[in-house]
Amino acid sequence: MLIALLLTACNQKGSTSTDNKIADTLTTINLPDKPGVQSKVENDTILYSDTTVILGRTYYAYSLRNDLFLIKDKQDDTLLIEKELPPNFEFKDFNGDGCEDVMLYHYSSNTGGVYDLILYDRVKKTFRFIENFPDFPEPIKIRNTKFYYSYHKSGCADMNWDSDLFYIDNFKTIRIGNISGEGCNNRNMKDGIYIYKIRGKKETLFTTLPISTIEKYTDYKWGFIKEYWTNNCNDFSK
């Protein structure tokens, strides 16, 4: 399958956009068969592009006006193509393995801190799209562990909120814990902090704390969330 694109030529490592492009060149890119992707798009243009070098290999990423996102290598082979991803992205080492990944930013989200994630596969020297990663807004890695935690508002002017504990295995997110803060005088639930262990779709109440617990921290609920997951993350993987 072939797709015709107008690509931005870059003489140096870094990002470019259609606003500051150096030149346009008509290039043919080989694409793998993928349902829902047009077989040919004439005169497509780049919204944003970036370049990186990983383990001595050069990679080029393009966000296109037709809602396609793709990554190529120096041999002009297409390693990944995905539809309907946000156009704003950057190469960044998300998982701390020394190789840059791709983070795509959902600026239009009401939640904030929502990303799509594409991880670099060190073994196969390619990129892998992580399904459902936007379910974990504002992800933060817990140092010296394989775990991450997220945070998102859950209503009532952010007086109700949630934080999920998760890790990534075989390029899939695994959710194993949840902290649910209820501070809005809910009818069906007493105000408090409810902490759950999660296995698949099953949630088991692990412990509860008074909602006033967060007032003991300088960073309020964010300080509590960080300390709790850092000190207790291993208990949720058992």
C-alpha positions as CSV (number, residue, x, y, z in Angstrom):
1,M,0.0,0.0,0.0
2,L,1.4,3.4,-0.9
3,I,0.6,6.9,0.4
4,A,1.9,10.1,-1.2
5,L,2.9,12.8,1.2
6,L,4.4,16.2,1.1
7,L,7.2,15.9,3.7
8,T,9.2,18.7,5.4
9,A,12.9,18.5,4.8
10,C,15.1,19.0,7.9
11,N,18.8,19.6,7.9
12,Q,19.2,19.0,11.6
13,K,17.8,17.0,14.5
14,G,14.7,18.5,16.0
15,S,11.1,19.5,15.4
16,T,9.5,21.3,12.5
17,S,6.0,22.4,11.5
18,T,4.3,23.8,8.4
19,D,4.9,27.3,9.8
20,N,8.7,27.1,9.8
21,K,9.4,24.4,7.2
22,I,12.6,24.6,5.1
23,A,11.2,23.0,2.0
24,D,8.6,20.6,0.7
25,T,9.4,17.4,-1.1
26,L,7.0,14.8,-2.6
27,T,7.9,11.5,-1.1
28,T,6.4,8.0,-1.3
29,I,6.1,6.1,1.9
30,N,5.4,2.4,2.1
31,L,2.6,1.6,4.6
32,P,1.5,-1.7,6.1
33,D,-2.1,-2.8,5.5
34,K,-4.2,-1.3,8.2
35,P,-8.0,-1.2,8.4
36,G,-9.5,2.3,7.9
37,V,-6.4,3.9,6.4
38,Q,-6.8,5.3,2.9
39,S,-4.6,3.6,0.3
40,K,-3.6,6.9,-1.2
41,V,-3.7,10.5,0.0
42,E,-2.5,13.1,-2.5
43,N,-0.5,16.2,-1.4
44,D,-0.8,15.6,2.3
45,T,0.9,18.1,4.6
46,I,2.7,17.9,7.9
47,L,1.3,19.6,11.0
48,Y,4.3,18.7,13.1
49,S,7.4,16.5,12.9
50,D,10.3,15.5,15.0
51,T,13.5,13.5,14.8
52,T,15.4,11.4,17.3
53,V,18.3,9.0,17.5
54,I,17.9,5.8,19.6
55,L,20.6,3.2,20.0
56,G,22.4,4.7,16.9
57,R,19.3,4.6,14.7
58,T,17.5,7.6,13.4
59,Y,13.7,7.9,13.5
60,Y,11.3,10.5,12.1
61,A,7.8,11.1,13.4
62,Y,5.0,12.9,11.5
63,S,1.6,14.2,12.5
64,L,-0.3,14.7,9.3
65,R,-3.3,16.9,8.4
66,N,-5.4,13.9,7.5
67,D,-5.3,12.7,11.2
68,L,-2.6,10.1,10.6
69,F,0.5,9.8,12.8
70,L,3.4,7.8,11.6
71,I,7.0,6.9,12.4
72,K,9.7,6.1,9.8
73,D,13.3,5.0,10.0
74,K,16.2,6.2,8.0
75,Q,15.6,3.6,5.3
76,D,12.2,5.2,4.7
77,D,10.4,2.2,6.1
78,T,7.2,2.9,8.0
79,L,7.4,1.4,11.5
80,L,4.1,2.6,12.9
81,I,0.9,4.3,11.7
82,E,-2.1,5.2,13.9
83,K,-5.3,7.2,13.2
84,E,-7.0,10.0,15.2
85,L,-4.1,10.9,17.5
86,P,-3.6,14.4,18.7
87,P,-1.1,16.4,16.5
88,N,1.1,17.7,19.4
89,F,3.8,15.2,20.5
90,E,7.4,14.9,21.6
91,F,10.1,12.3,21.9
92,K,10.6,11.6,25.6
93,D,12.0,8.7,27.7
94,F,8.8,7.9,29.5
95,N,9.7,4.6,31.2
96,G,13.3,5.4,32.1
97,D,14.9,2.7,30.0
98,G,17.3,5.2,28.2
99,C,15.3,5.1,24.9
100,E,13.0,7.9,23.8
101,D,9.4,7.2,23.5
102,V,6.6,9.3,22.0
103,M,4.1,11.2,24.1
104,L,1.1,12.8,22.3
105,Y,-0.8,15.6,24.2
106,H,-4.6,15.9,24.4
107,Y,-4.8,19.7,25.0
108,S,-8.5,19.7,24.4
109,S,-9.2,17.3,27.3
110,N,-11.2,18.7,30.3
111,T,-9.3,16.4,32.6
112,G,-5.9,17.8,31.9
113,G,-2.6,15.8,31.6
114,V,-4.1,13.3,29.2
115,Y,-1.6,11.6,26.8
116,D,-1.3,8.8,24.2
117,L,1.9,6.8,24.6
118,I,4.0,5.0,22.1
119,L,6.9,3.1,23.6
120,Y,10.1,2.1,21.9
121,D,10.7,-1.6,21.7
122,R,14.4,-2.2,22.4
123,V,14.3,-5.8,21.3
124,K,12.5,-5.3,17.9
125,K,13.9,-1.8,17.3
126,T,10.5,-0.4,16.6
127,F,7.6,1.5,18.3
128,R,4.5,0.0,20.1
129,F,1.3,1.9,20.7
130,I,-0.1,1.5,24.2
131,E,-3.8,1.0,24.3
132,N,-6.0,2.9,26.8
133,F,-3.2,5.0,28.1
134,P,-5.4,8.1,28.2
135,D,-7.2,6.4,31.0
136,F,-4.3,7.4,33.2
137,P,-4.0,11.2,33.2
138,E,-1.0,13.0,34.7
139,P,1.1,9.7,35.0
140,I,4.0,9.8,37.4
141,K,6.6,7.1,37.7
142,I,7.5,5.9,41.2
143,R,11.3,5.9,41.5
144,N,13.1,2.6,41.5
145,T,9.9,0.6,40.7
146,K,8.0,-0.5,37.7
147,F,4.9,1.4,38.9
148,Y,3.2,4.6,37.9
149,Y,0.2,6.5,39.4
150,S,-2.3,8.9,37.8
151,Y,-4.6,11.6,38.9
152,H,-7.9,12.9,37.6
153,K,-10.8,15.0,38.8
154,S,-14.1,13.1,39.5
155,G,-16.5,16.0,39.9
156,C,-17.8,18.6,42.4
157,A,-15.1,21.2,41.6
158,D,-12.3,18.6,42.2
159,M,-13.5,17.7,45.7
160,N,-14.0,14.2,44.3
161,W,-10.9,12.8,42.7
162,D,-9.2,9.5,41.8
163,S,-5.7,8.2,41.5
164,D,-4.9,4.8,39.8
165,L,-1.8,2.7,40.4
166,F,-0.6,0.8,37.3
167,Y,2.3,-0.6,35.4
168,I,3.0,-1.5,31.8
169,D,3.7,-5.2,30.9
170,N,4.2,-6.4,27.4
171,F,3.2,-3.0,26.1
172,K,-0.2,-3.1,28.0
173,T,-1.4,-1.1,31.0
174,I,-2.2,-3.1,34.1
175,R,-4.3,-1.3,36.7
176,I,-3.8,-2.7,40.3
177,G,-4.9,0.0,42.7
178,N,-7.2,3.0,43.1
179,I,-7.5,5.8,45.6
180,S,-10.9,7.5,45.5
181,G,-11.3,10.8,47.3
182,E,-14.9,11.7,48.3
183,G,-15.2,15.2,49.8
184,C,-18.4,16.6,48.4
185,N,-21.0,15.3,50.9
186,N,-22.2,12.6,48.5
187,R,-25.6,11.1,49.2
188,N,-24.5,7.5,48.5
189,M,-21.1,7.5,50.1
190,K,-19.6,9.0,53.3
191,D,-16.9,11.5,52.7
192,G,-13.5,9.8,53.0
193,I,-10.6,8.3,51.1
194,Y,-11.4,4.8,49.8
195,I,-8.5,2.6,48.7
196,Y,-9.0,-0.4,46.5
197,K,-7.0,-3.4,45.3
198,I,-7.8,-4.3,41.7
199,R,-7.4,-7.5,39.8
200,G,-8.8,-7.3,36.3
201,K,-12.4,-6.0,36.7
202,K,-12.6,-6.9,40.4
203,E,-12.2,-4.1,43.0
204,T,-11.7,-5.0,46.6
205,L,-11.8,-2.4,49.4
206,F,-8.3,-2.4,51.0
207,T,-8.7,0.4,53.5
208,T,-10.4,3.7,54.2
209,L,-9.1,7.0,55.7
210,P,-10.8,10.2,56.7
211,I,-10.8,12.9,54.0
212,S,-9.1,15.2,56.5
213,T,-6.0,13.1,56.1
214,I,-5.0,15.1,53.0
215,E,-4.8,18.3,55.2
216,K,-1.7,17.0,56.9
217,Y,0.3,17.4,53.7
218,T,1.9,20.6,52.3
219,D,0.9,19.5,48.8
220,Y,-2.6,18.6,50.1
221,K,-4.1,15.5,48.2
222,W,-1.2,15.4,45.7
223,G,1.3,15.0,48.6
224,F,-0.8,12.3,50.2
225,I,-1.2,10.4,46.8
226,K,2.6,10.5,46.2
227,E,3.5,9.3,49.7
228,Y,0.9,6.6,49.8
229,W,1.7,5.0,46.5
230,T,5.4,5.3,47.1
231,N,5.2,3.6,50.4
232,N,2.6,1.0,49.6
233,C,2.8,0.2,45.8
234,N,4.3,-3.2,46.4
235,D,1.4,-4.3,48.5
236,F,-0.9,-4.0,45.6
237,S,1.1,-6.3,43.3
238,K,0.8,-9.3,45.6
